[in-house]
């Protein structure tokens, strides 16, 4: 089921207001609604439009992890950490580093078994 917020945001896709912030907002709402696949698509578009959007990288990593793509999630977090550090966004970099370590441990334990 599409929420009213998602429906309203979808109306703006393809208009002059379409941009990284709109795609981030859509991705965030899709994640809240439990639709990680659509979230992943919107967040990938957000970082394509603004590669320096550290918050979008963080949510993209989360969406990728939730769609069963741990390596892609790890790559997104690493990219996001780099972006956040360049911008001086220390908190976002720290959060993504924690998530990246968790995924790395998961990947390493999967290879060990």
N, C-alpha and C positions, 0 to 999 in steps of 0.2 A: 504494500500500500504506500502510495506517495503522499507525504505530508503536505499540508498547505504551504509550508515554508519552501519545501523543495519545488512544488508546482510554481510558486511565485518566482523563485530564482530561475527556474527553467525558462520562464517567459523572457528573461533578459539575455539568454544565450543567443548570440548572433546579432545583438543590437550594439549600438555604440558603447553601452555600459559593460559589455562583455570584456573581461580581463582576468588577470591573475586573482584579484580579490574575489570576484564573482565565482570563479572556479574553485577557489579555496573554500568559500562559504558553502557551495554546493557539495563539495567533497566532505566537509565537516558534517553537514546535515545527513548525507547518505550514511556516514559512519554511525551517527547517532541512531539512525533508523535500522542499523544492522545490515546495510547493503554495502559491504566492503568492496565488491566488484565495481559498482558504479562510482564509489568514492575514489577508488584507485584511478579510474579513467579521468575523473575531474581533477584530481590532485596532480596527476601527471601533466595534464594540460596547464595547470597553474604554474608548475615549475618550468614548463617549456616557455611560457609567456614571461616569467620572471625568475630566472635561475638563481637570483639572490634572495628568494623568499624562504627564509629558514623555517618558518612555521609550516609552510606547505611541504617542505622536505620531511619534517617530523611526522606530519599526518600521512604523507605518502608512504613512509616506512611502516607506519602502523597498518595502513590499508593493505600493503603488500604482505605483511606478516599474517594478517587475518585471512588473506586469500591463499595461504599456503605457499608463499614464495619467499622463504627466509633469506635466500641469497640476494634476491633483488631488494628485499627490505634492508638488509645489511648494507648494500651498496647505496641505497637512498639515505640511510642514516649517516654513512660516511661522507657523502656529498653534502648533506645538511650540516654536519659538524664543521666541515671546511668553510661553508658559506657563513655559518653563525660566528665562527672564530674571526673571519675577515671583517664582519660587521661589528664585532665586539659584543655579540649577544651571548654572553657567557652562560646564562641559565639554560637557554635552548641547547647549546653545545653540550652542557653537562647531562641534560635529560637524554639527548640522543645517544651520548656515549654509554649511558646505562643500558638503554634499549639495545644498542649494538652489541654490548658485551653479553647480554642475555642470549641474543640470537647466535652469536659466535659460539657460546657454550653449547647451545642446542645443536648447532651444526657439527661441532667437534664430537659431542657425545653420540650423535647419529652415525658418524663415520667410524667411531670406535666399536660400535656393536655389530 
